[in-house]
């Protein structure tokens, strides 16, 4: 089985090394991208994210990663966004309207309602909307670790699962080769590892299919 | 679909080794942090807290190395704290592999620290740890904030300080009853409920855990979002899986599978 090399976008996010370690445990090779050239040759991209929407978008821009990342995603390179990495896929976020998102998905990320305790922090379950790749062979009752105050509220057409914290919000989404989760798979025990494994397996197959020599 | 109540083992360290004592006094060695971390991760802990209770400047590199070694063992979130006084301290701890920072004494001395950390790393990464001691007798339901690991009183009211901490940007409160800490006489549910009822962020109850019933009480009466304990887990008084099973059977939303 050929290992697929996963490119991790390095913009200073706190969870980069946990995601890296989780992917390596699954047998994937990883490299960090903090310069645009690395993105151009990627076979799979993961955008881990923790913190502030504006800070993420600004850093991507400063490191000249924003345009190449958008281009790679639009070009069909398998992409997985984690937490803030999911939110970055949308047009914008109310957390910071002075920066645009990647604009792969329409709409704006919104704050969770103050009727529930915020941040939404801890282990929660998902409600599946349709079968997909990320949650394949993951128990319906599985818990995942969340830590966020903003979310893609409602369920857009890309959503495969929602979670509930005051309101339903997108917990996992898939659209062709674009994947994203609001929870932290790298902090979600065995269930989280399975989600990462499903993404890596998708990327591996895509990589083989796209390469006529193999 | 409910947010699960969390069970959180805590590793109090002297920077390098896990230590334990009653009400922060009479410390004795209780094991190797990375080994305990691996065990709790395997047994189904929902999160891990590692504290440097000595928090001396010269031991700082040792503690960062401890965090790195602990983080390597985990597939669950890690909170680390002890001596965090600046954004630079905080960044070093997060870079070492922690997901959240616990701040205590330094935040009481200079409350703006909470804002600085929250602005830099996000509220979800800032845990305000409060050590509280009951004042005015058992019926008064007033608790004073204690700092420097129990050595110094501050005159601050715990409930007021928790509210201020949240307003300044703390994303979670780690609330330790100094009256119960290490005594195995149950959590202080009145203290936990007093804080949980007025803050908008999750509250982790700590201090006094002994029986599974204590956990049930602190989730029900104390309205805790999470419960933390150290010695009962280190000494194998309760297995994590059995404790969680006990709570789940009594209707507490709990994550059972790893």
Interface residues (C-beta under 8 A of the other chain):
Chain A: X14 X15 X17 X18 X21 X22 X50 X51 X52 X114 X117 X118 X119 X120 X121 X122 X123 X124 X125 X126 X127 X139 X141 X142 X143 X145 X147 X148 X149 X163 X164 X165 X184 X186 X187 X188 X189 X190 X191 X192 X193
Chain B: X1 X2 X3 X4 X6 X41 X46 X71 X72 X74 X75 X76 X77 X94 X95 X97 X99 X121 X122 X123 X124 X125 X171 X172 X200 X201 X202 X225 X226 X255 X257 X258
